[in-house]
Structure formats: structure tokens, C-alpha cells
Amino acid sequence: MASIAIVSSFVLMFTLILSIISVVNSTDSYYMSARVESCSGCSLNRLPDVKQFIFEDLPQYDNVEFKHIPGAIPELVLFNSHEEEVERLVLSKLTREECNELLVSKGFTKKFKDNKDEM
């Protein structure tokens, strides 16, 4: 009888550990892709930091793209693994550095650069 209780406790503990691991893994990869939506001129010309971020820094990130939408204010749109929009953040009040920090804080990394290409 004691062995059944030990096995039951072990199964319960194992299930709990798997549940915790699942939750941790799902929050680590909550955002699978991102897109910056903005006009390519107009209001963006008044935001030099954001414009530099979009056209110089953004292409360096994995799973992040730019979408030109005439007249749109610059926004970062974050998507989950089902390509559903999860969050939308306005970039117009951020500096170039803050825009980069925001992407990194959401789990996005820069593309791997092969040193052979530079030679």
C-alpha cells in the first residue's frame, strides 16, 4: 500500500514539474514574430531616431519586418506562434536606442553575421 502512495506522489510531482516547464517555455517564446508598421516618410521624417531604427537597425533582427502603411504612425506589432496579434506599441516617443532595447526585451535577437562575408 505504501508503494502505491509513493508511485502516486511521484506521478503527481512529475506532472507538476512538466506543467511548470511548459509554462516557462511558453513565456520565453511568447512573441514569435514582429512587424513595424509606419509610413515611410511624412511623420517619420519628424522622428529621425525612429526612422534610423526602422531603416538601419530593424533589418538586422530575426523574425522582424517592416510594413509600409501610408499615413500610419510607427508601431511595433507583436505576434504569437499562431500569427495572432498579441500586442501593439507606439514607437514615436522612443529614441533609437529605446526601440532596440524594446525589441531585445521582447525576446528578439539580431541575425547571426558570418565573418567570412566580411573578408
C-alpha positions in Angstrom: 0.0 0.0 0.0 2.9 2.4 0.8 4.5 1.7 -2.6 1.2 2.8 -4.3 1.3 6.1 -2.4 4.9 6.7 -3.3 4.2 6.0 -7.0 1.2 8.3 -6.9 3.2 11.0 -5.3 5.9 10.6 -7.9 3.4 10.8 -10.8 1.9 13.9 -9.3 5.3 15.5 -8.7 6.3 14.6 -12.3 3.1 16.1 -13.8 3.6 19.3 -11.8 7.2 19.7 -12.9 6.2 19.2 -16.6 3.4 21.8 -16.2 5.9 24.3 -14.8 8.4 23.6 -17.6 5.6 24.1 -20.1 4.6 27.5 -18.7 8.2 28.7 -18.5 8.9 27.6 -22.1 5.7 29.2 -23.4 6.5 32.6 -21.8 10.1 32.5 -23.2 8.8 32.3 -26.7 5.5 34.2 -26.3 6.4 36.5 -29.2 7.3 34.6 -32.4 7.5 37.5 -34.8 7.1 41.2 -35.1 6.3 43.9 -37.6 6.9 47.6 -37.5 4.1 49.4 -39.3 4.6 53.0 -40.4 4.6 55.5 -43.3 8.0 55.7 -44.9 8.1 59.5 -44.9 5.7 62.2 -43.7 5.5 61.8 -39.9 8.6 59.6 -39.9 10.7 62.5 -41.2 10.0 64.3 -37.9 11.2 61.2 -35.9 14.9 60.8 -37.0 15.7 58.2 -34.3 12.7 56.0 -35.2 13.4 56.4 -38.9 17.0 55.3 -38.4 15.8 52.4 -36.2 13.4 51.2 -38.9 15.7 51.5 -41.9 19.1 50.7 -40.4 18.6 48.5 -37.3 15.3 46.7 -38.0 16.7 44.6 -40.9 19.3 43.2 -38.6 16.7 41.3 -36.4 15.4 37.8 -36.9 11.6 37.4 -37.4 11.0 41.2 -37.6 9.9 43.0 -40.7 8.8 46.5 -41.8 5.4 47.2 -43.4 4.8 50.5 -45.2 1.4 51.8 -44.5 0.7 55.3 -45.9 0.0 57.8 -43.1 0.4 55.3 -40.3 2.3 56.3 -37.1 5.2 54.0 -36.3 4.0 51.0 -34.2 5.6 47.7 -33.2 3.1 44.8 -33.7 3.9 41.6 -31.9 2.6 38.2 -32.9 2.4 34.8 -31.2 3.1 31.4 -32.8 -0.3 31.3 -34.3 0.4 34.6 -36.1 -2.2 36.3 -34.0 -1.6 39.9 -32.9 -0.7 40.0 -29.2 0.5 43.5 -28.6 0.8 46.8 -30.4 3.2 49.5 -29.1 3.7 53.1 -30.4 7.3 53.9 -31.2 7.1 57.6 -31.9 8.1 58.7 -28.4 11.1 56.4 -28.2 14.8 57.0 -29.1 16.6 54.7 -31.5 18.3 53.0 -28.5 15.0 52.6 -26.7 13.5 51.0 -29.9 16.3 48.5 -30.0 16.0 47.8 -26.3 12.3 47.2 -26.7 12.9 44.6 -29.4 15.5 42.8 -27.2 13.3 42.9 -24.2 10.5 41.2 -26.2 13.0 38.4 -27.0 14.2 39.3 -30.5 17.8 38.9 -31.4 20.0 40.2 -34.2 20.8 37.9 -37.1 24.0 35.9 -36.9 26.6 37.6 -39.0 29.2 35.3 -40.7 32.7 36.8 -40.5 33.6 35.1 -43.8 31.3 37.6 -45.6 33.4 40.5 -44.4 36.6 39.2 -45.9 
